[in-house]
C-alpha cells in the first residue's frame, strides 16, 4: 500500500489464485488515517470498509501509480 507521496506504508502478498478482497484486513489498518483506492476486485460481498473507494474503470486514475512503481523499480535494475 502506498501513501499520497508514493511511499510504501504496508505490504503483503498472496498467490495468484487468491481473491483480492482477502486484503480487507490490511485496508482496515488505515481506516482512521487515509482512503484506499482500489479496482473492483477488492469489493467484498459482505460490504466494503468505509475508507475503501472501489473505482470503476476510468475513475481515480491516481491509483494506477501502484502499478507503475514496481515496473519503474525493475526498469532501474
C-alpha positions in Angstrom: 0.0 0.0 0.0 1.3 3.4 -0.9 0.6 6.8 0.7 -0.1 10.0 -1.2 3.6 10.5 -1.9 4.1 7.0 -3.3 5.9 5.7 -0.3 5.2 2.1 0.8 3.3 2.1 4.1 2.2 -1.6 4.1 3.0 -4.7 2.2 1.7 -8.2 1.9 1.3 -10.8 -0.8 -0.7 -13.9 -1.8 -0.7 -16.4 -4.7 -2.5 -15.5 -7.9 -5.4 -17.8 -7.1 -6.4 -15.8 -4.1 -9.2 -13.2 -4.4 -8.1 -9.6 -3.8 -10.8 -9.0 -1.2 -8.9 -11.1 1.4 -6.7 -8.0 1.9 -9.5 -6.2 3.7 -7.6 -6.6 7.0 -4.8 -4.6 5.5 -7.1 -1.8 4.4 -8.7 -1.8 7.9 -5.4 -0.8 9.5 -5.7 2.6 7.8 -9.4 3.2 8.4 -8.8 6.3 10.5 -6.0 7.9 8.5 -6.5 7.5 4.8 -8.7 6.3 2.0 -7.6 3.4 -0.1 -8.3 3.4 -3.9 -8.8 0.0 -5.5 -10.2 -1.7 -8.5 -13.4 -3.7 -8.3 -11.5 -6.9 -7.3 -11.3 -5.6 -3.7 -15.1 -5.2 -3.3 -16.5 -7.6 -0.7 -20.0 -9.0 -1.0 -20.5 -8.6 2.8 -19.7 -4.9 2.5 -16.7 -2.6 2.0 -14.8 -0.8 4.6 -15.6 3.0 5.0 -12.1 4.0 3.8 -12.2 1.8 0.7 -13.0 3.6 -2.5 -13.8 1.0 -5.2 -13.1 2.6 -8.5 -14.7 1.7 -11.7 -12.6 1.7 -14.9 -11.6 5.3 -15.7 -12.2 6.6 -12.1 -9.5 8.0 -9.8 -6.6 7.1 -12.1 -4.2 8.1 -9.3 -4.4 4.5 -8.2 -2.5 3.5 -11.3 0.6 4.8 -9.5 0.6 1.5 -7.7 1.0 -0.5 -10.9 3.7 1.9 -12.2 6.0 1.9 -9.2 7.1 -1.8 -9.3 7.6 -1.5 -13.1 9.7 1.6 -12.7 11.8 -0.1 -10.0 12.5 -3.1 -12.2 13.5 -0.9 -15.1 16.2 0.8 -13.0 17.9 -2.5 -12.1 
